[in-house]
Amino acid sequence: MYTLHTMPSTAGMAPHILLREIGAEHELVFLERAKEEHKSAEYLALNPNGRVPTLVDGDLVVYESAAICLHLCDRHPQAGLAPAVGTQERARFYQWMAWLTNTIQPDMLVYFYPERYVPAAACADLKTVAEGRLHLQFQIADATLADRPYLLGETYSAADAYLFMLARWSRNMTLKARDLPNLGHFLERVYARPAVRAAFVAEGLEAPYF
Ligand SMILES: N[C@@H](CCC(=O)N[C@@H](CS)C(=O)NCC(=O)O)C(=O)O
């Protein structure tokens, strides 16, 4: 039995989707941002970063969304959410997971929390810069998806759930991931998955979904 500490529409979405793809028994603990529950002493004892998500798996506590995804892939190899260890496909899977969490996600943090990086007067400009950088990155994903339904080819993997999560964060930007043709179709394809729809219902999300 897993417990995922999260908030709706956050970095907890990819692990949440994977729990449902796997069919793993799990409990969702939704922290209230307005009450700063993610900064409470109780939560900081689980995740000293004061951020979501955090997964509790028995006596194991793991934070960092990508790490949780990789752990779930390893614990449930039969779910086929990652290629076999040691294969070329696995190397490609690592490449995309690292790229997503290490390239796109940091610029998302700049876009959503500019005040943590620069004085208030510079925030609007920084958001514009971050949005432009994000769009260049989404163009790389779009080009990759030109000849394949998923990042790794024909087979859906945890990297696709991660890309879906990050791409939907652009839904209220001027430069939207969904406006890129291949990425737009990819988002529709992933959103059509029953596990993804169920995660959206459980998180209480409303349109636009991506
Ligand atoms: N690198 C972390 C980032 C987590 C993160 O920034 N989560 C956001 C929500 S998407 C959060 O908890 N924000 C609250 C805050 O920073 O105060 C991960 O991937 O888990």
The ligand as a Gaussian input file, in Angstrom:
#p B3LYP/6-31G(d) Opt

LIG

0 1
 N       11.946000      18.695000      -7.973000
 C       10.725000      18.530000      -7.225000
 C        9.880000      19.769000      -7.405000
 C        8.602000      19.675000      -6.625000
 C        7.843000      20.991000      -6.650000
 O        8.394000      22.063000      -6.935000
 N        6.559000      20.908000      -6.315000
 C        5.740000      22.091000      -6.262000
 C        4.378000      21.824000      -6.863000
 S        4.506000      21.432000      -8.573000
 C        5.559000      22.495000      -4.820000
 O        5.461000      21.662000      -3.952000
 N        5.507000      23.803000      -4.593000
 C        5.298000      24.343000      -3.306000
 C        6.428000      25.229000      -2.895000
 O        7.486000      25.228000      -3.563000
 O        6.251000      25.934000      -1.904000
 C        9.992000      17.284000      -7.710000
 O       10.044000      16.999000      -8.908000
 O        9.360000      16.600000      -6.901000

